[in-house]
Amino acid sequence: MEYGTLLGDSFEYTKEALIGKWMKWILLIICMIIFPLIGGYLMRIYKGIKPAPELENWGSLFIDGIKLLIVGIIYALPILIVALVMGFGAMASSMAGGDIAALGTLGIGLIIILILAIIIGLIVPIAYIRFARTESFGEAFNFSAIFGHIGKIGWIDYIIALIIVAVVVGIIEFVLMMIPVIGWIIYFILMPAFIIFVGRYMTLVYDSASA
């Protein structure tokens, strides 16, 4: 997998989508506030549309965003359930005077949550794209097909690709957040660019399975 090519293509895709199109950029910022809209736009990117899709059919954008949000919530449920169970368990142990047991419960809970987060973090990008391409909730949870697709990409290549994009975006975000006040404002303004960039990058990673 040519990671540099993936990054370069994603950067050019993002630049073409936003540079010189300031009204579209402003509308995408508004879409982030009306959260489902940005999810619907991301769905269109996941479909492999090139150049980047325009903002149109707002009702469809909103509905698609709601659907994507539902998929995300369902994937987050295992983590939320474990967090609640372990939290209540630790609270009960603490109230019974077992502070060490409470700490142990919390520790085990954090380990389980970390493992779940890693597993779900590997599955969700492919699940989102399968959902966008098929418009089927069933395909978003077709784990056999999801793992099969990752296998075609190559597990090592896929994990490295995720790490690379996380590091690249993470460094930019960290630098911006280190700048008092203005950094957070710039970060918010640049959020549409980050979303488009990562959306395109993951779409290319997904499509690399058939390359």
Secondary structure, 3 states (H helix, E strand, C coil): CCHHHHHHHHHHHHHHHHCCCHHHHHHHHHHHHCCHHHHHHHHHHHCCCCCCCCCCCHHHHHHHHHHHHHHHHHHHHHHHHHHHHHHHHHHHHHHCCCHHHHHHHHHHHHHHHHHHHHHHHHHHHHHHHHHHHHCCHHHHCCHHHHHHHHHHHCHHHHHHHHHHHHHHHHHHHHHHHCCCCHHHHHHHHHHHHHHHHHHHHHHHHHHHHHC
